[in-house]
Amino acid sequence: MRNLRRSDVKVRRLLDGARTIAVIGASRRRSDRSWTAVDYLRRNGFDVVPVRDDRRRCPACRSLVK
């Protein structure tokens, strides 16, 4: 981890230990970029929790989605 700032090292360590990742705005359509991201994560051993960003259905997501 050469030439990384201290905060970058902290983020890297956190992500290195993470095996479950939530993807906000995940789509089932293969043409969407979010599907590509979910597919990549799954192929690389991550458990993915798709989260729709529909504010009406997910009130808790209002603070996360702009």
C-alpha positions, 0 to 999 in steps of 0.5 A, a space after each residue: 500500500 505505497 503512496 496511499 494517504 492514511 484515510 485511503 489505508 483505512 478504507 482499503 482495510 475495511 474493504 479487504 475485510 468486507 464480504 457483503 456489499 449493498 448496491 443501491 440502485 441495483 437493476 435486474 436488467 443486464 444493460 444497466 451499469 448497476 447489473 455489471 457492478 453486481 455481477 462483478 462483485 458476485 464473480 469475485 466472491 462478494 455477497 451482494 444485497 441489491 437495494 432499490 432506490 425507490 424512495 416511496 418503498 424505502 424511506 430509510 434510503 432517502 438520506 442515501 439517495 439524491 
